[in-house]
């Protein structure tokens, strides 16, 4: 039976690392755009998104349990940024 628990531990570690990578990617891409891009796309301000995504990365590092309520909230915020905000910002920079 210990092997079963080892598999579960590896799955949780992999899930934690994938979620952390998604949050870091969202944070880095949020830094690429100017505050004017966010305003033109009619989204939250750059400072708000950087704060939300930065806190999400910090929360993931300090509390690496991906199923915790705080981590789930920040994961959803990162996914919202990647699915809604980032495409809107990128559409403003395409030529």
N, C-alpha and C positions, 0 to 999 in steps of 0.2 A: 503493500500500500504506500510506502514512502515515495515510490517512483511517481505515483499519481500526484502527490502534493508537489513534487519537484516540477512536474510539467505545468501545474497551475502557477507556480512561482515564476517560471520562465515566461509564461503567457502574460502575466501581470507586468513583469519587467519590460517585455516587448511593447505592450500596450502603453505603458508609461512613457517609454522612449519615443514612440510614434507620436503620441499626443504632444510631448514636449517639442518635438521637431516641427509639428504643425504650428504650434504657438510661436516658436522662434521665427519660422518662415513668415507668419503673418505680421509679427512685430517688425522684422527687417523690411518687409515690403511696405509697411505703413510709413516708415521713415523716408522712403524714396520720394514721396509726393510732397508738394508744397501745401501750406495752409490754404492757398487760393484754390487748389485743385479740389479740396474737400468742400469748400464753400460753393464752387461751381457745380459740383455733383450733388449739392443739397444733402450732404451727410453731416454727421457729427463732426466737430472740429478735429484737426490733426492732434492737438494736445489730448483730447478726450480719448481718441483711439489708441494713441501711444500709451497713455496711462492705463487703459483697460488691458491692452495686450501685454504691456510690461508687467503689470500686477499678475496677470495670468501666468507668465513665465516664472516669476518669483514664487507664486503659490505652488506651481508644479514642482519646482526644485525643493522648496521647503517642506511641502506635504505631498510626497510622490504617490499618493493613493489616488489613482485615476477615477475611482468611484465615489470620492468624497464630494459633498454638495458644492463646495467652493470651486473645486477643480472642474466639476461638470459645468458650472455656470461660466467659467472662463473659457472652457473648451467650446461651448456653444457660441460665446462671443467671438472667438477666433474663427469659427466656421461661418458665422454671419458676416464677418469682415471679408473672408475669402470668397464667399458666395455672392455677396451683394455689393459691398463697398469697393473692393479691389477692382472688379470688372467696370464699375462706373468710373473710377479714377483712371483706369487704363484706357477707356474709350475717349477720355479727354486728351490723352497724350498721343493717340494714333494719328498718323498723317496719311 
